[in-house]
Amino acid sequence: MTTFVPNPFMPSKTLSIPAYIAVEGPIGIGKTTLARRLAETFKVETLLELASENPFLERFYDDRKSQALPTQLYFLFQRIEQLQALRQGDIFQQVRICDFLMDKDPLFAQINLDDNEYQLYQTIYNSVMIDLPKPDLVVYLQAPTEVLYDRINRRGRSNERGMDKAYLEKVNDAYTTFFYHYSDTPLLIVNTANINLVDNDTHYQNLVRQIANTHNGRRYYNPQSAR
């Protein structure tokens, strides 16, 4: 489904954009920042992953083995609760931009859980993944691990201080594999290595145009210059 919104760059015209957009990508890629900027541009509400509310997350980065299962299950139920709330009344009509894709949730479980924990997680996941809304477009942001690691260090979040590069590379590879096979919704794959979607208005506006032109299938956007 698409919706028409005022074109923020050409006020006399409108843009046809997907009605429900999910922004995804590995840790440090800037998906939440982009989701918020898109919501501000289009004057719509956001549905954001509440990582800061997960009481296990900081301990997870210190001790992934013992904290992986409670961290994963907390995020699973938190995301399910957020998406189920969209079914209440007209709330869904007010939410257009989301910074997580529910179908991706098992990705971290596969990386972090042992076999028995993963079987338990998968049983729970299958029982709760019923009739949840799917995005009209997924925007997958990608970048090399070195770029992600630098961005994470620069933003300096306390719960990410214990993250090592080998783990980040494993996560990044898992995202690449997941979206290589993903076909449930229209997909825009964006290489962000050479662009700045926060501080460079030209880069951001070019991406918005790509989003407005992606209504089906799979599309790649690979800008080469950071100028």
N, C-alpha and C positions, 0 to 999 in steps of 0.2 A: 504494500500500500504506500502511496506517496501523498504528500500534502504540499500545498502552495504556501510559501511564506514570503514576506517582503525581502527583496534582494538588498542586503546591507551595504553592498558596494555600488549598486545602481538603484537608488530609491524609487525610480519611476517604474521599475520592473519587479517581477516576482521570480522566485526560484522554486522548482519542483524537487523536493527532497524526500527521502524515505521517511515514513512517519515514525518509525522506531529504529534508532541507530544504536548499536553496541560497539564501543571502542575497546579493543583488546590488544594485548601484547605483554611481553615479559616484564619482570621487575625492572624499574628504572627507565622504561621507555617513554613515560609521560602520558599514559592513557587517561588518568584522572584529570590532569591539567587540560588536555585537549577536550575531554568531555565537558568540562566546565566552560571552556571558551566557546565551544559550539552552542551550548545552552544559552550563554549570554548573547551570542550573535543572533540566534533565532528566537530569543525571548521565550524559552520554554523551560520546563523543570528538568532536573536531573535525578537519576537513580544511581547512587554511588556506593561502591563497596566500602564498608565501614571497618577498614583494617585496624584502625586505632582502638576499636571497641573489643577486639579479640584479645582476651586476657592471656592467651597462651603464646601469642606471636613472638614477643621478645624472648621468651624462654626457648622457643623453637630455634631461633637463630643461634642460641648458645648451645643447645643440645637437641639436634634434629631427631635423633633416634627415639628418645623418650617422649618428646613433645609433639611428634608428627600427627598422631591419631587425634588427640583432642583439638589440635589446631585445625586440622582438616574438617573435622565434624562440626566445629563451631562455625567455620566459614560456610559449610554446606547448609546448615539450618538457617543461618543468617540470610543467605542469598535466597533460599526457598521462601522464607517469610517475606522478604522484600518483594519478590515477584508475585507471590500469592496476593499481596496487598493490592496489586494492580487490578485484580479482579473485583475489587469492592467499588461499587458505584461507578463514577466517571473518572476515577483517579487515573486510569490508564490513558485516558485522552489527554491528560495534562503532562504525562511523562514521555519525553521523546529521546533523551540521550542517557545512555547507561554506560558504565565503565567496566562491565564484566559480562561474559557470555556463560550462561549456566552449563552449556554442553562441554565447556572446557574444564569444569571442576575436577573430573577424574585425572587430569594431567598431573597435578601435583601429588595426588594420591599414588599414582604409579611410580613416581620418582621417590617418594619419601616413606612409604609404608612397606612393612615386610609382607610376606604372602598371606599370613593369617589376618593381619590388620586390613589388608586390601580386600580380602574376601568379605570381611565384615562391612567395610566401607561400601563396597559395591552392592551388597544386599540392601543397605539403608538407602543408597543413592537410587537404586531401581524402584524402591517403594515410594519415594517422594517425587520422582520426576514424572508427574502426571499432569497433562494439560496445562503446561506453563507457556506463556506467550513467547513467541520467537521473534527476533528482530527482523525488520525489513531490509536491513543492511548491517553487515559486520565490517568494521574498519580495523584491520589488523596492522598494527605498527610494528616494524621490525628494525633491528640494527645489530651490528656485530657485537659480540660479548665485550670487547674492549671498550666500545662506546657506552654500553650499559653500565659497566663497572665504573667508568669515569663519572657518569651522571649520578650514580648512587653515592659515590664518595663526595661529590660536590653538594648534593642536597643534605647530606649529613644527618639523616634520621637515626635516632638512638636505637630503634629496634632492628636496624639493618647493619649495625657496626660489626656484628659477628659473621657477616656473610663472606664466604670465600669465593674466589673467581671460578674454581672448578665447579662448585654448586651452581653458580650463575650460568655457566656454559651448558651444564646439563639441562637447566630450565629452558634456556634459549633454544637448544636443539629440540627439546620436546615440543615447544611451540611451533617450530618450523615443521616438524613431522605432523603435528595435529592439523595445521592449516593446509598442508600439502594435500591431505585427504579430505578436508572439510568441504561439504557441498550442500549443506542443509538450507542455506540462505545465500542471497547475493553477497559477494565478498570483494572488498577493496583492500589489496595488499600494498602497504606504503613503506618504502625504504626511507627511514628517517635519519640515516647516518650523516647526510650532508645538508640537512635543513634544520631550521630552528622555528618550531611552531609556536613558541612562546613569545619571542622578542622580534621576530621578523614578520611584518604584516603581509608582505608579498608571498612568502612561503605559505603562510596560513590561508590567504585568499585563494591561492592556487589549489590547495587541498580541498577547500570548500567547493570549488568548481568540480573537482574530481568526484566528490561525494554526490553533488547534484546530478552528475552524469552517469552514475552507477545505479542501475535499477534491476539488473539481472546478471546472472553468470558470475564470472571471476575476472577482475580487472587488476592490473599491476600499475603502480605509480612509482617511478624510480627517478626522481630528480637528481641531477648530477652535481649541481653547483650550490654552494652555500652563500653565494653573493646576494 
